[in-house]
């Protein structure tokens, strides 16, 4: 610095004076003449050796990361014992799952193993301030290692080189929190033997794993037990036990995310009149859940997810938003493509980006799913940006999805059975669509329907709410083929209720009659007989209006099924009328089916000889129509008639054949009926106890899977036998 002084004679002069610490070359001169500028490049000088200790302290306990902590120890044990290599682990997982907590917890347990210190870089904070530049991260590391800003290299290459030099003789732990690109990581790998680099990321950073030797450590959401433990730690074990049911609902709504559970705990601790029950009631509404999982604005699940969402490329961000309007939990790449109006290859590439960012998971059967809170966030983003959607908003997305499922379900329905009564006629839709079930190596239609069951039902609900009535009733009609083979009674009932209501709204009486008559089936299986009768009465009226002979025959058949339970004479009359109407319509498969049911009614009325003749005729006619499934049901009915006639040997032989045939046809509900009857005859005739149990265990599995009330009855019977198998 320059100061003015006077000599002893009082003449002024200027003295250059430099005080304080001096680093690097300095030029001092009393007089400088001319326009001379000194611009001397400083050389990088090392400051004093420091032992950084930057990993944040833990303010909350780490819940159930024992396995992951053990894996970290295992993976890094070699380098921590003095190996010449450097440990390198990437902890990945959904935002808010506890990656940072795990990293900090492990760092705290191994402080003594890194004598030269621990460095912590928060890339999320850097992105807010400096765009997440790796150069800024290197500067922070070098500062922590004693390099003064005055002598900090300028280029990325020089920063990286000096970082390697500064870490070459040190044994340090570097924690990089919330990195989202491999380029943010590799320059910060310390060089010193026995050092370690621990990275947390919402993405999987697969390039680091595949090419650079990083060990992946995916982190999963908490279990129910661990979530309750976290709530107990924050709110007190007594509070959790006092409202155990509400506490479990809170953990369920948080879907295992520690961040969400901490926010729940914070609300409970700061809300004077807020109880777990009241908060659970609030969060039960999905439209309010993300708002409920927040505390003073920035502290929220949405804020955590926003960081990852904003880092997505535009096309991937759009797909994320559009999938927020998909009402189901899982979907395949084809469904994602339809929702967003993309071709499959584009959708698959963008889904890879979302998976890499931990915004979607891949299931074991190569489907995709959202974490529950991520799904709500995606929908929130979609609603906020609805006007920007070039392919239309939520209604357009749901309509595309409903059309997609309608076409595929129609193909699947026809692949299972071509000659079935149908009211819907999507010929125009199918004409321009590829049938995936018709190609060699294509999926089994029932297996596909089962995999898509939850998604189709969710689309039915959403489309119904949006008034897409034509889509809804046709989709519900085709969807019922699954439930004729796999008895998911609750889902079947709901889909038919939605379909029947849509047919009524669209004023299609034939469709309404068909769907209401079908609805009587799950209602009776669930024991709702009064409601089944009411639906059948409406179906009869709608069928009469439609003047559709085959439909009227079908409704009469369903009416007979109802009267089977209460009045065999009325049941037989309904079946005979069904036979007449089917003959009138030329529906010969319908004739055979109604004949089968007539034989069952005759047996119930004690007319066993008539029943044998009728059922044998039905069995032969069904085989002639290549209807193996219904033929197997007729065989089971014949076995029951043999039992009623007092011929248990014939009954067991025929019932065994029928059960095998029904299992081959994947007609599990009817297989269970045959097995229960077979167990009855075996037990009554003194057969092996283990054989009886074997039949009942299989039947119980079928009923329990389908949600049938019969499951509980069989459970009690198995208990009486001495075990459930």
SVG drawing of the C-alpha trace seen along z (x, -y; Angstrom):
<svg xmlns="http://www.w3.org/2000/svg" viewBox="-90 -22 106 119">
<polyline fill="none" stroke="black" stroke-width="0.4" points="0.0,0.0 1.2,-3.6 1.4,-6.3 2.4,-10.0 5.2,-11.2 7.5,-14.3 11.3,-14.1 13.1,-16.0 13.3,-19.1 9.5,-19.0 9.5,-17.8 6.7,-15.3 7.5,-11.8 5.7,-8.5 6.7,-5.2 5.5,-1.8 4.8,0.4 3.6,4.0 2.5,5.4 1.0,8.7 1.7,12.1 3.3,12.3 3.0,15.3 4.7,15.4 7.0,12.8 6.7,9.1 8.2,6.1 8.9,3.0 10.3,-0.3 10.4,-3.8 10.1,-5.4 8.6,-3.9 8.7,-5.9 6.6,-5.3 3.6,-3.2 4.9,0.1 2.5,2.9 3.8,5.8 1.6,8.9 3.5,11.8 1.7,15.2 1.7,16.6 2.8,20.2 0.6,22.5 1.8,22.8 0.7,25.2 -0.7,23.9 -0.3,25.6 -1.4,29.2 -5.0,29.4 -7.2,32.2 -10.6,31.4 -13.7,32.8 -16.6,31.7 -19.1,34.5 -22.3,33.1 -23.2,34.4 -26.2,36.7 -29.1,35.0 -31.4,38.0 -30.8,41.7 -30.1,43.9 -32.9,46.5 -32.3,50.0 -29.2,49.4 -27.3,52.2 -27.1,54.3 -26.0,51.4 -23.4,50.3 -22.1,53.8 -21.9,53.8 -20.0,50.6 -17.5,52.0 -17.2,55.1 -16.6,53.3 -14.1,50.8 -12.4,53.2 -9.5,53.9 -8.6,50.3 -9.0,49.4 -6.4,52.1 -3.8,50.3 -4.4,51.6 -2.8,49.7 -6.2,49.1 -8.9,46.5 -12.4,47.4 -15.3,46.2 -19.0,46.8 -22.1,45.2 -25.2,45.2 -28.3,44.8 -32.0,44.6 -35.1,42.5 -34.9,38.9 -35.6,38.8 -34.8,42.5 -31.9,41.7 -28.8,41.9 -27.1,38.9 -28.0,40.2 -26.4,43.5 -23.2,41.9 -22.9,39.6 -23.6,42.5 -20.9,44.6 -18.4,41.8 -19.0,41.2 -18.2,44.8 -14.9,44.8 -13.4,41.5 -10.3,43.1 -9.6,45.0 -9.0,41.8 -6.3,40.0 -6.0,37.2 -9.6,36.2 -13.0,36.2 -14.3,33.9 -18.0,33.3 -19.3,31.8 -23.0,31.1 -23.7,31.0 -27.3,30.0 -26.1,26.8 -23.6,26.2 -26.2,26.6 -28.3,23.9 -25.3,21.5 -22.9,22.5 -24.7,24.9 -23.1,28.0 -19.7,27.2 -17.1,29.8 -14.5,27.1 -16.3,25.5 -16.2,28.8 -12.5,29.2 -11.9,25.7 -13.7,26.6 -11.7,29.8 -8.4,27.9 -9.4,25.3 -10.1,28.0 -6.6,29.4 -4.9,26.0 -4.7,24.3 -5.3,20.6 -7.6,18.9 -4.8,16.7 -2.9,19.7 -5.9,21.7 -5.4,23.1 -7.8,21.8 -8.5,24.6 -10.3,27.9 -7.2,29.8 -4.9,27.9 -7.4,28.2 -7.6,31.9 -3.9,32.4 -3.3,30.4 -6.0,32.3 -4.3,35.5 -1.0,34.2 -2.5,32.9 -4.2,36.3 -1.4,38.6 0.2,38.9 -3.0,38.6 -5.6,41.1 -8.9,39.3 -12.6,40.0 -14.4,37.8 -18.2,37.8 -20.0,36.4 -23.6,35.9 -26.3,35.8 -24.0,36.1 -26.0,36.6 -23.3,37.1 -20.2,39.2 -18.3,36.1 -18.9,34.6 -17.3,37.6 -14.2,38.9 -12.0,35.8 -12.6,36.0 -11.3,39.6 -8.5,39.2 -5.1,40.7 -3.8,41.7 -3.7,45.5 -6.4,46.4 -8.5,43.4 -12.2,43.8 -14.8,41.9 -18.4,42.3 -21.0,40.9 -24.8,40.5 -27.0,40.1 -30.6,40.2 -29.3,41.8 -27.5,45.1 -24.4,43.6 -24.0,46.9 -21.0,45.6 -19.0,45.4 -19.9,48.9 -19.4,50.4 -16.2,48.5 -14.6,47.1 -14.9,49.8 -17.4,48.2 -19.4,50.5 -23.2,49.9 -25.2,49.9 -28.9,49.3 -31.0,48.2 -34.6,49.3 -37.4,47.6 -38.1,48.6 -40.3,51.5 -43.4,51.0 -41.6,52.1 -38.7,49.7 -41.0,46.9 -42.8,47.3 -39.5,47.4 -38.5,44.1 -41.8,42.6 -41.3,43.9 -37.8,42.4 -39.1,39.0 -42.5,38.9 -42.1,41.4 -42.9,45.1 -45.9,44.4 -47.5,42.1 -47.1,44.7 -48.6,47.5 -51.5,45.2 -52.5,44.7 -51.0,47.8 -53.4,48.1 -53.0,44.4 -49.2,44.7 -49.3,47.7 -51.4,45.7 -48.9,42.8 -46.0,45.1 -48.0,46.5 -48.8,43.1 -45.1,42.1 -44.3,45.3 -41.1,46.0 -39.4,42.7 -37.5,41.5 -37.7,37.9 -41.5,38.1 -41.6,39.8 -39.4,37.1 -41.8,34.4 -44.7,36.3 -42.9,36.4 -42.1,32.7 -45.8,31.8 -46.9,34.0 -44.3,32.4 -45.1,28.8 -48.8,29.1 -50.4,28.4 -53.7,30.2 -52.6,32.5 -52.8,36.2 -51.7,39.2 -55.3,40.0 -56.1,36.5 -52.9,36.4 -53.7,39.9 -57.1,38.7 -55.6,35.7 -53.0,37.8 -55.6,40.4 -56.7,38.0 -54.1,38.4 -54.8,34.9 -53.7,33.4 -50.9,35.8 -47.9,34.0 -49.0,30.7 -49.4,32.6 -45.9,33.9 -44.3,30.4 -43.2,28.0 -42.8,24.4 -42.4,24.5 -38.9,25.7 -39.0,28.6 -41.2,31.0 -41.2,34.2 -42.0,32.2 -38.9,30.0 -36.7,33.1 -38.2,34.6 -38.2,31.2 -34.4,31.2 -34.3,34.5 -37.2,33.5 -35.6,30.2 -32.4,32.0 -34.2,34.1 -33.8,33.5 -37.0,31.9 -38.3,35.0 -37.8,37.2 -39.4,34.5 -42.4,34.5 -42.7,38.3 -42.5,38.1 -45.3,35.6 -47.5,37.6 -47.0,40.8 -48.3,38.9 -51.7,39.0 -51.4,42.8 -53.8,44.0 -52.2,47.4 -49.1,48.4 -47.2,50.4 -46.9,50.2 -44.9,51.5 -42.9,49.5 -45.7,49.8 -48.3,48.3 -45.9,45.4 -45.4,44.8 -49.2,44.7 -49.7,42.3 -47.1,39.8 -47.9,40.3 -44.3,41.6 -43.1,44.6 -41.9,47.5 -38.2,46.9 -38.4,43.3 -40.3,44.2 -37.9,47.0 -34.9,44.5 -36.7,42.0 -37.7,44.6 -34.0,45.5 -33.4,41.8 -36.1,41.9 -34.8,45.2 -31.3,43.8 -32.7,40.9 -34.5,43.3 -37.9,41.8 -39.1,45.2 -38.2,48.7 -38.0,51.8 -39.9,54.8 -38.8,58.4 -41.1,58.9 -39.6,55.9 -42.4,53.5 -42.0,50.0 -43.5,48.6 -43.6,45.3 -42.9,45.1 -46.3,43.9 -45.1,40.4 -43.1,40.0 -46.4,40.9 -48.2,38.1 -45.3,35.7 -45.4,36.6 -49.2,35.9 -48.7,32.6 -46.1,31.6 -48.4,32.7 -51.3,30.6 -49.0,27.6 -47.8,27.9 -51.1,29.1 -51.3,26.2 -47.9,27.1 -48.8,30.7 -48.8,30.8 -50.7,34.1 -53.6,32.8 -54.2,32.8 -55.2,35.5 -58.4,36.4 -56.5,37.0 -53.9,39.2 -56.6,41.3 -58.5,41.6 -55.4,42.9 -54.8,45.3 -58.4,46.6 -58.2,47.1 -54.9,48.9 -56.3,51.3 -59.6,51.7 -57.8,52.9 -55.4,55.3 -58.1,56.6 -60.4,57.3 -57.5,59.2 -56.9,61.2 -60.6,62.0 -60.8,63.3 -57.6,65.3 -59.1,67.1 -62.5,67.8 -63.6,66.5 -67.2,67.7 -68.3,65.8 -71.4,63.6 -70.2,59.9 -72.1,56.7 -69.1,54.5 -67.7,54.5 -64.4,52.8 -63.7,54.1 -62.6,50.7 -60.2,50.3 -58.7,53.7 -58.4,53.5 -55.4,51.1 -53.8,52.6 -51.3,55.5 -52.5,58.5 -49.6,59.5 -51.3,62.7 -51.5,64.1 -47.7,64.0 -45.4,66.9 -43.9,66.5 -46.5,63.9 -47.7,63.6 -50.4,65.8 -53.6,63.6 -54.7,64.6 -51.1,64.0 -51.0,60.6 -54.5,59.7 -53.4,60.8 -50.3,58.7 -52.2,55.6 -55.2,56.2 -54.5,53.4 -53.7,51.0 -56.8,51.8 -59.0,51.4 -57.4,48.1 -57.9,46.8 -61.6,47.9 -62.0,45.9 -60.3,42.8 -62.1,43.0 -65.4,43.4 -64.8,40.3 -64.0,38.4 -67.2,39.5 -65.6,41.8 -68.6,44.1 -68.2,45.9 -64.6,46.9 -65.6,48.0 -68.4,50.4 -66.6,52.0 -63.4,52.4 -65.3,53.8 -67.0,56.4 -63.7,57.6 -61.9,57.5 -64.4,60.1 -62.7,62.9 -59.9,62.8 -62.3,63.2 -64.1,66.1 -60.8,67.9 -59.2,66.2 -61.8,65.3 -60.6,61.9 -64.1,61.2 -63.6,57.7 -62.0,56.5 -64.5,58.3 -67.4,56.8 -66.0,53.2 -65.2,53.4 -68.7,54.6 -70.3,52.0 -68.3,49.3 -69.2,50.9 -72.9,51.3 -73.1,47.6 -71.3,46.5 -73.6,48.5 -76.6,46.9 -75.1,43.4 -74.4,44.1 -77.9,45.6 -76.8,48.9 -79.4,51.3 -77.9,54.5 -74.5,53.6 -76.2,52.8 -78.1,56.1 -74.9,58.0 -72.9,56.3 -75.6,56.5 -76.2,60.2 -72.4,60.8 -72.3,58.7 -74.7,61.2 -71.8,63.8 -69.3,62.1 -72.2,60.8 -73.4,64.4 -69.9,65.6 -69.6,62.9 -72.9,63.9 -74.8,60.7 -77.8,62.5 -80.4,59.8 -78.3,57.4 -77.6,60.1 -81.3,60.6 -81.9,56.9 -79.2,56.7 -80.7,59.7 -84.1,58.0 -82.6,54.9 -80.8,57.1 -84.0,58.9 -85.7,55.5 -82.8,54.2 -82.5,57.4 -86.2,57.2 -85.7,53.6 -82.7,54.7 -84.6,57.5 -81.3,59.4 -82.2,63.1 -78.8,64.4 -78.5,61.8 -82.0,62.7 -80.9,66.3 -77.8,65.4 -79.7,63.4 -82.1,66.3 -79.1,68.5 -77.8,66.1 -81.2,66.0 -81.2,69.8 -77.8,69.6 -79.5,67.3 -82.5,69.6 -80.1,72.6 -79.5,71.3 -83.2,71.1 -85.7,72.8 -84.6,75.7 -87.9,75.7 -87.6,72.0 -83.9,72.6 -84.9,75.5 -87.5,73.3 -85.0,70.5 -82.5,72.9 -85.1,74.4 -86.1,70.9 -82.4,70.2 -82.0,73.3 -85.0,72.2 -83.7,68.7 -80.2,69.9 -81.7,72.3 -83.7,69.3 -80.5,67.3 -78.5,70.2 -76.1,70.0 -75.1,73.7 -72.5,73.1 -75.1,71.3 -77.4,74.3 -74.7,76.6 -74.0,74.3 -77.6,73.9 -78.0,77.7 -75.2,78.1 -76.8,75.9 -80.1,77.6 -78.4,80.9 -77.0,79.4 -80.5,78.1 -82.0,81.5 -79.4,83.1 -80.2,80.5 -83.9,81.4 -83.1,85.1 -83.7,86.1 -80.3,87.8 -81.0,90.2 -82.3,87.2 -79.2,85.2 -76.8,87.9 -78.3,88.0 -78.5,84.2 -74.9,83.7 -73.5,86.4 -75.2,84.7 -73.8,81.3 -70.3,82.7 -70.3,84.2 -71.7,81.0 -69.1,78.8 -66.3,81.1 -67.7,80.8 -67.5,77.0 -63.9,77.2 -64.9,75.7 -62.6,77.8 -63.1,75.6 -66.9,75.9 -66.6,79.6 -64.4,80.0 -67.1,78.3 -69.7,80.7 -67.4,83.6 -67.2,82.2 -71.0,82.1 -71.2,85.7 -68.9,86.7 -71.3,85.0 -74.3,86.9 -72.4,90.2 -71.9,89.3 -75.6,88.4 -76.5,91.8 -74.5,93.6 -71.5,94.5 -68.5,93.0 -65.8,94.8 -67.2,93.4 -67.6,90.1 -63.9,89.9 -62.6,91.1 -64.6,88.5 -64.0,85.7 -60.3,86.4 -60.3,86.2 -62.4,83.0 -60.0,81.3 -57.0,82.2 -58.8,80.8 -59.9,77.6 -56.4,77.0 -55.0,77.5 -57.6,74.9 -56.6,72.6 -60.2,72.5 -59.1,72.3 -62.4,71.4 -64.1,74.5 -61.0,76.6 -61.5,75.6 -65.1,76.7 -64.2,80.0 -61.4,80.5 -63.7,79.7 -66.3,82.2 -63.5,84.8 -62.3,84.2 -65.8,84.7 -66.3,88.0 -62.8,89.2 -63.4,88.3 -66.8,89.8 -65.6,93.1 -62.7,93.4 -60.0,92.3 -56.5,91.2 -56.5,88.1 -53.5,86.7 -55.3,87.0 -58.2,85.1 -55.9,82.4 -54.0,82.1 -57.3,81.4 -58.5,78.9 -55.1,77.0 -55.1,76.5 -58.8,75.3 -58.0,73.0 -55.2,71.4 -57.4,70.7 -60.3,69.2 -57.9,67.1 -56.2,65.7 -59.6,64.8 -61.0,63.2 -63.8,65.8 -65.6,66.2 -65.2,69.9 -61.5,69.5 -62.4,69.0 -64.6,72.0 -61.9,74.2 -59.4,72.7 -61.6,73.8 -62.0,77.3 -58.2,77.7 -57.7,76.7 -60.1,79.4 -58.1,81.8 -55.0,80.9 -53.1,78.5 -53.3,76.3 -50.6,78.0"/>
</svg>
